Amino acid sequence: MLKIKQALAIPLLTLSFFSQAHPGHDHSDPMSMLIHLVWIAPAFVAAGLFISKRKKSSINQQKQKND
C-alpha cells in the first residue's frame, strides 16, 4: 500500500508546477502572500500530523519491544 501511495504522490506533487495561473492572478497585490499561505497551510498541518503520528507509533513499538 505504501508503494502505491508513493507512486501516486510524485505525479500529484509535480502536477501543480505544470498548471498555469489564471489571467487575474496578481502576485504584486499585498494580500497575495496571505492568500498563498492560507492555501498551503493545510498541507503543513497534514505533514505535521503525519510526522507526529509516525513518531508516536515508533515510540510505542520501542516500548513494546522493551517490555
C-alpha positions in Angstrom: 0.0 0.0 0.0 2.9 2.4 0.8 4.4 1.9 -2.6 1.1 2.8 -4.3 0.9 6.0 -2.2 4.5 6.9 -3.1 3.8 6.2 -6.8 0.8 8.5 -6.7 2.4 11.2 -4.6 5.2 12.1 -7.1 3.0 12.8 -10.1 0.5 14.7 -7.9 3.2 16.8 -6.3 4.7 17.8 -9.7 1.3 18.4 -11.3 1.0 21.8 -9.7 4.2 23.0 -11.3 2.8 22.5 -14.8 -0.5 24.3 -14.2 -1.0 27.9 -15.3 -2.4 30.7 -13.2 -5.5 32.5 -14.4 -5.0 35.9 -16.0 -6.2 37.8 -12.8 -3.5 36.1 -10.7 -1.6 39.1 -9.3 1.5 38.5 -7.2 2.1 42.2 -6.6 -1.1 42.5 -4.5 -0.3 43.0 -0.8 -2.8 40.2 0.1 -1.3 37.6 -2.3 1.2 36.3 0.2 -1.6 35.8 2.8 -3.8 34.0 0.3 -1.0 31.7 -0.7 -0.2 31.0 2.9 -3.8 30.1 3.7 -3.8 27.9 0.7 -0.7 25.9 1.7 -1.4 25.9 5.4 -3.4 22.6 5.4 -0.5 20.8 3.7 1.8 21.9 6.6 -0.8 20.8 9.2 -1.3 17.4 7.5 2.5 16.9 7.3 2.9 17.8 11.0 0.1 15.4 12.0 1.6 12.6 9.9 5.1 13.1 11.4 3.6 13.3 14.9 1.6 10.1 14.5 4.6 8.3 12.9 6.9 9.3 15.9 4.3 8.2 18.4 3.9 4.9 16.6 7.7 4.4 16.6 7.9 5.2 20.4 5.0 2.7 21.1 6.8 0.0 19.1 10.0 0.6 21.0 8.2 0.4 24.3 6.5 -2.9 23.3 9.9 -4.4 22.4 11.4 -3.3 25.7 8.5 -4.8 27.8 
